[in-house]
Amino acid sequence: MDAFSSFFDSQSRSNWNYDTLKNFRQISPIVQTHLKRVYLTLCCALIASAVGTYLHILWNIGGYLTTFACFGTTIWLLSIPPNEEQKRVSLLMTSAVFEGASIGPLIDLAIQIDPSVLIAAFVGTALAFACFSGAAMLARRREYLYLGGLLSSGVSMLLWLHFASSIFGGSTALFTAEIYLGLLVFVGYMVVDTQDIIEKAHLGDLDYVKHALTLFTDFVAVFVRILVIMLKNSAEKSEKKKKKRSD
């Protein structure tokens, strides 16, 4: 029985490997080149975001003003036609700088509490992004696109939770539910958006700036939630240590 199980396991793994390789071959060279440009632009946006965070740490510029500026530059970028490539890339980098400044207070807090939490949150986000994007690329075309409706419902639930906490007062349980649900939703969007970008590229939509903006938004959303969860856990551990010392 064990021999049969191991044989069946090896056969299923070999089939899985062949299927995934076959699915990866479905991505045409044009789409592969497009994905390289998308991910290169995403990396540049993340670097620009880090610059924005550094500027906040230096001059304390992050807040509502930078949030509105980020939103405004994003709307401006989306209103410009794709042929104005240089202008759109500049606007994306500007938006990323404002986004980095906007989350600067949270990152500053993480540095003050425990800098290792910040590094762990970024590495965790990068690994999750790589794994889920890779899964989306190796899956069958359109396999995960149906999740879009479910994730939209999740976003609606997040808005209702935020609305409820602002009216009835934010309890710890409500805040925790909002953070974990948000993490789940935006990790799902990593998969759906990657497949959506691939599908659009197959249909001729090679707007790498807009696609990089979509993935950048997903990355930051997941990073912020992982960082908040890790800071919360770190604060709880430090409180427990203080109680043990006092006892």
LINJO-V102513 format. One record per residue. N is the residue number from 0. RES is the residue in one letter. PHI is phi in whole degrees, 0 to 359 (999 if undefined). BURIAL is # if it has 9 or more other C-alpha atoms within 8 Angstrom, else .. Layout:
n: (N | N)
res: (RES | RES)
phi: (PHI | PHI)
burial: (BURIAL | BURIAL)
This chain:
n: (0 | 1 | 2 | 3 | 4 | 5 | 6 | 7 | 8 | 9 | 10 | 11 | 12 | 13 | 14 | 15 | 16 | 17 | 18 | 19 | 20 | 21 | 22 | 23 | 24 | 25 | 26 | 27 | 28 | 29 | 30 | 31 | 32 | 33 | 34 | 35 | 36 | 37 | 38 | 39 | 40 | 41 | 42 | 43 | 44 | 45 | 46 | 47 | 48 | 49 | 50 | 51 | 52 | 53 | 54 | 55 | 56 | 57 | 58 | 59 | 60 | 61 | 62 | 63 | 64 | 65 | 66 | 67 | 68 | 69 | 70 | 71 | 72 | 73 | 74 | 75 | 76 | 77 | 78 | 79 | 80 | 81 | 82 | 83 | 84 | 85 | 86 | 87 | 88 | 89 | 90 | 91 | 92 | 93 | 94 | 95 | 96 | 97 | 98 | 99 | 100 | 101 | 102 | 103 | 104 | 105 | 106 | 107 | 108 | 109 | 110 | 111 | 112 | 113 | 114 | 115 | 116 | 117 | 118 | 119 | 120 | 121 | 122 | 123 | 124 | 125 | 126 | 127 | 128 | 129 | 130 | 131 | 132 | 133 | 134 | 135 | 136 | 137 | 138 | 139 | 140 | 141 | 142 | 143 | 144 | 145 | 146 | 147 | 148 | 149 | 150 | 151 | 152 | 153 | 154 | 155 | 156 | 157 | 158 | 159 | 160 | 161 | 162 | 163 | 164 | 165 | 166 | 167 | 168 | 169 | 170 | 171 | 172 | 173 | 174 | 175 | 176 | 177 | 178 | 179 | 180 | 181 | 182 | 183 | 184 | 185 | 186 | 187 | 188 | 189 | 190 | 191 | 192 | 193 | 194 | 195 | 196 | 197 | 198 | 199 | 200 | 201 | 202 | 203 | 204 | 205 | 206 | 207 | 208 | 209 | 210 | 211 | 212 | 213 | 214 | 215 | 216 | 217 | 218 | 219 | 220 | 221 | 222 | 223 | 224 | 225 | 226 | 227 | 228 | 229 | 230 | 231 | 232 | 233 | 234 | 235 | 236 | 237 | 238 | 239 | 240 | 241 | 242 | 243 | 244 | 245 | 246)
res: (M | D | A | F | S | S | F | F | D | S | Q | S | R | S | N | W | N | Y | D | T | L | K | N | F | R | Q | I | S | P | I | V | Q | T | H | L | K | R | V | Y | L | T | L | C | C | A | L | I | A | S | A | V | G | T | Y | L | H | I | L | W | N | I | G | G | Y | L | T | T | F | A | C | F | G | T | T | I | W | L | L | S | I | P | P | N | E | E | Q | K | R | V | S | L | L | M | T | S | A | V | F | E | G | A | S | I | G | P | L | I | D | L | A | I | Q | I | D | P | S | V | L | I | A | A | F | V | G | T | A | L | A | F | A | C | F | S | G | A | A | M | L | A | R | R | R | E | Y | L | Y | L | G | G | L | L | S | S | G | V | S | M | L | L | W | L | H | F | A | S | S | I | F | G | G | S | T | A | L | F | T | A | E | I | Y | L | G | L | L | V | F | V | G | Y | M | V | V | D | T | Q | D | I | I | E | K | A | H | L | G | D | L | D | Y | V | K | H | A | L | T | L | F | T | D | F | V | A | V | F | V | R | I | L | V | I | M | L | K | N | S | A | E | K | S | E | K | K | K | K | K | R | S | D)
phi: (999 | 294 | 297 | 296 | 296 | 294 | 296 | 297 | 296 | 294 | 294 | 294 | 293 | 295 | 295 | 298 | 297 | 295 | 296 | 293 | 296 | 296 | 294 | 293 | 291 | 293 | 282 | 292 | 304 | 296 | 292 | 297 | 297 | 299 | 296 | 298 | 293 | 298 | 287 | 294 | 295 | 299 | 299 | 296 | 295 | 294 | 295 | 298 | 296 | 297 | 297 | 299 | 295 | 297 | 296 | 295 | 297 | 286 | 238 | 56 | 263 | 287 | 166 | 297 | 296 | 290 | 295 | 294 | 294 | 298 | 297 | 295 | 293 | 293 | 298 | 298 | 302 | 291 | 274 | 270 | 295 | 300 | 290 | 273 | 295 | 297 | 296 | 291 | 295 | 298 | 293 | 297 | 294 | 295 | 299 | 294 | 298 | 297 | 295 | 298 | 294 | 293 | 269 | 303 | 302 | 294 | 291 | 299 | 297 | 296 | 295 | 290 | 282 | 197 | 301 | 294 | 296 | 298 | 295 | 297 | 294 | 292 | 297 | 298 | 295 | 297 | 293 | 298 | 297 | 296 | 294 | 287 | 293 | 297 | 298 | 294 | 289 | 275 | 285 | 295 | 302 | 69 | 298 | 257 | 295 | 294 | 290 | 303 | 296 | 295 | 291 | 298 | 296 | 296 | 296 | 299 | 297 | 298 | 297 | 295 | 297 | 294 | 296 | 294 | 293 | 286 | 273 | 266 | 93 | 277 | 278 | 296 | 296 | 293 | 296 | 297 | 297 | 296 | 293 | 291 | 294 | 298 | 298 | 298 | 296 | 283 | 295 | 299 | 294 | 303 | 290 | 297 | 294 | 297 | 294 | 296 | 296 | 298 | 296 | 296 | 294 | 299 | 271 | 105 | 275 | 250 | 281 | 290 | 292 | 296 | 291 | 294 | 298 | 299 | 290 | 297 | 299 | 297 | 299 | 295 | 299 | 290 | 301 | 299 | 289 | 296 | 296 | 298 | 298 | 291 | 294 | 297 | 295 | 295 | 295 | 294 | 294 | 294 | 295 | 296 | 294 | 296 | 294 | 295 | 293 | 293 | 289)
burial: (. | . | . | . | . | . | . | . | . | . | . | . | . | . | . | . | . | . | . | # | # | . | # | # | . | . | # | . | . | . | # | # | . | # | # | . | # | # | # | . | # | # | . | # | # | # | . | # | # | # | # | # | # | # | # | # | # | . | . | . | # | # | # | . | . | # | # | . | # | # | # | . | # | # | . | # | # | . | . | . | . | . | . | . | . | . | . | # | # | . | # | # | # | # | # | # | # | # | # | # | # | # | # | # | # | . | # | # | . | # | # | . | . | . | # | . | # | # | . | . | # | # | . | # | # | # | . | # | # | . | . | # | # | . | # | # | # | # | # | . | . | # | . | # | # | . | # | # | . | . | # | . | . | # | # | . | . | # | . | . | # | # | . | # | # | . | . | . | . | # | . | . | . | # | # | . | . | # | # | # | # | # | # | . | # | # | # | # | # | # | # | # | # | # | # | # | # | # | # | # | # | # | . | . | . | . | . | # | # | . | # | # | # | # | # | # | . | # | # | . | # | # | # | # | # | # | # | # | # | # | # | . | . | . | . | . | . | . | . | . | . | . | . | . | . | . | .)
